[in-house]
Amino acid sequence: MNTIRNYVIPRILTYFGLIFIGFTVCFVVVRISPLDPVRSILSRYEAIGQIYDPETYQNLKDSLEELFGLKGNLWDQYLVFIKRMFSGDLGPSLSAFPTPVSEVIHSSLPWTIGLLLVTTVVSWLIGNIVGGIAGYFSDRKWAKTLASFALVIYPIPYYVLSLTLILFLVYLFPVFPTTGGTTIGVKPSFSLEFIADVIYHASLPGLSLVIAGYGWWFISMRSIVVNIKSEDYVTFCKIVGLKGRRVLFKYVIRNCMLPQITALAMSLGSIFTGAMATEVVFGYPGVGSLLYKAVLDGDYNLMTGIISYSILGVATAVLLLDLLYPLVDPRIRYK
């Protein structure tokens, strides 16, 4: 009971406080923007020649303002906004009117989660394992070669890396498709044909994300290991005759993984915003492409919805990290 009262409950309260503050900031940012969805819809009707008498026009405007949560003063709008956020009613999407924002996001979210979850974990594992080994044997030629390769990859702008992969693996050597999440005409199902087609289309954007992420994870892990391997306890392990493999994996890499686990949790929490550059360049139907389209269309309901998912994702990742970190780090106790 003391653990729940002194450790778990304060962190849960902080979790809801972070969400509340994040939603409030989101409301303020949206309201100070020049975007006006009601004006945009009315302009569309006027552009196609719709003519309304003043009373009908005002009724339509009032209905749209109520639909988009823009009726009343700022305080009334804020109460409606917070109520909608916590109830999951994000309002209609302007670009896909009258489809609800939650429905639009849910149609793209599985694509983003499937792509980014796999690539984030794979790049994290490869980068940390290879970086840890290269850092421990930093004087070896092969370790220096791996470090040089990571140092060359890391500063390359992502759009340059992705366009280079497209040039070589799509046009010069046509191994992967140019765009899309599936082949046109393939119906979504749990069949092996559909799953194989999804993996095939996600391979190239996934490869670009793994390569880009590998550079960062390798460099950070190698730097930590290079510093840790000179610690007294590592020297003592070598003096008492422990094998190098055991020292490396059980003592050095295990201690170096703690900050990397924190970074991984934050990375997983941010996947709900999607990888905009990746999805736009490769034409992948994820949340990143959806956010890019929402910005171009001025669809602030959709932008608000995607940002709220990001807030929930990051806050939840931080909460889970706080609750589970004592299981990873023996120096931390719940009491």
Secondary structure, 3 states (H helix, E strand, C coil): CHHHHHHHHHHHHHHHHHHHHHHHHHHHHHHCCCCCHHHHHHHHHHHCCCCCCHHHHHHHHHHHHHHCCCCCCHHHHHHHHHHHHHHCCCCECCCCCCCEHHHHHHHHHHHHHHHHHHHHHHHHHHHHHHHHHHHHCCCCHHHHHHHHHHHHHCCCCHHHHHHHHHHHHHHHCCCCCCCCCCCCCCCCCCCHHHHHHHHHHHHHHHHHHHHHHHHHHHHHHHHHHHHHCCCHHHHHHHHCCCCHHHHHHHHHHHHHHHHHHHHHHHHHHHHHHCCHHHHHHHCCCCHHHHHHHHHHHCCHHHHHHHHHHHHHHHHHHHHHHHHHHHHHCCCCCCC
